[in-house]
Amino acid sequence: MMTKLKSFLDTFLPPDSGSQCDPKKLISLASAALMVEVLLSDYERKPEEKQTLLTLLKSSFSLDPTTADQLLKQAEKAQHEATDYFRFTSQINDLCTPEEKIALIQNLWRVAYADGELHHYEEHVIRRIADLIYVSHTDFITAKLRVVENN
């Protein structure tokens, strides 16, 4: 039982300041978990959404297909076991620039629109994440419009 508790705490609590975790890995996992959250928010898993998410992981974090697939599996597990967005959004806030946060919001919109439609739950999740990572409403809407115009 203690092993399970330690494993849970190691996996889901933000790393302490003494941790030697790679910031890029923390950002990529937190971003991927938030993208999974958007993907699952409409209660439908469509293949085009997963493919878009994998493509975004490869391009955003310069990953090969195998590494992107492994990251997606880690993100799905982290998202499934998380009770809120705090672990992910706090890491984004600690490690990302405002421009990187806006790029994340734009990627969340890309996942939401991957199936050709926007469900109101998807929009709600993205709005909530944007608020938690301090992306202004103007930047939130601008990111959405960029994605809509490119689809």
Sequence and secondary structure as in RCSB ss.txt:
>XXXX:A:sequence
MMTKLKSFLDTFLPPDSGSQCDPKKLISLASAALMVEVLLSDYERKPEEKQTLLTLLKSSFSLDPTTADQLLKQA
EKAQHEATDYFRFTSQINDLCTPEEKIALIQNLWRVAYADGELHHYEEHVIRRIADLIYVSHTDFITAKLRVVEN
N
>XXXX:A:secstr
 HHHHHHHHHHHS   TT    HHHHHHHHHHHHHHHHHHHTS   HHHHHHHHHHHHHHHT  HHHHHHHHHHH
HHHHHH SSSHHHHHHHHHH  HHHHHHHHHHHHHHHHTTS   HHHHHHHHHHHHHTT  HHHHHHHHHHHHHH
 
